[in-house]
Amino acid sequence: MKLQIIEVLKRIELEYDVKILFACDAGSRALGFADHGSDYDIRFIYVHKLDWYLSIDQKKDVIEVPKQDALSIEINPLLDMSGWELTKTLRLFRKSNPSLIEWLQSKVVYLQQFSTIEKMKAMTGSIFSKKSFIIHHINIARRNFDVGTGKQEGNIKLYLYILRSILSGHWIVKYGSVPPVEFDELIQILSPERVKEAALKLLSAKQAGERLQNEVDFTIIDDFIIKEIDFLESFAKQLTKNLSDSTETLNQIFRETLEEVWI
């Protein structure tokens, strides 16, 4: 599949007249949840030629293949590829966009060229907002878990995403740094032990593509989720975003990228 992904990325460059600076997996394969039938959720960052930016009209700044944008080659149905144009990317980076920062932390990288991404990674520590990250993951957890109705037995993937968001928040509480992408690393800080044991059973079942019957006490997990979401919300309220103004540095990265890639 890697060769197909690279082929599609190169075809996007050719047919949309762009250069792709970075492409990674940002879905279940990056998180460590994948089974044999999991999609490939590829996310990429690209830059246009100089003339594209010299316009008074705002233009489309996202490429989504195959959902919204077409290519002349056939695409594997497991592929979901979405990319952000560079200035859009840098504006979101300035706001400490959690999804983008997690892309940059992904260990499943399919393409990285030119110096832009390394410059962004070097800035991540100063860009990172604990408040933005925790609120982002609280919203994911709440969206995937209805506290009022509770139990959603059998949806292993849903529970793993909820637990990952809670553990990402706790990583920030404990270490004050960008949490790792991989669930295997995050689960090391999970307690109490009975919740950790249940989470490991969910992970094992998901990776094997199996369904769980009565092997996991979902009540234990549900109670843990409700309590931890409340805790993280209280913690986040005490934080401030405290983002420094990185605009000029990011402007310089943009200009340097145009020169490096196209001139």
Order of alpha helices (4+ residues) and beta strands (2+ residues): alpha-beta-alpha-beta-alpha-beta-beta-alpha-alpha-beta-alpha-alpha-alpha-alpha-alpha-alpha-alpha
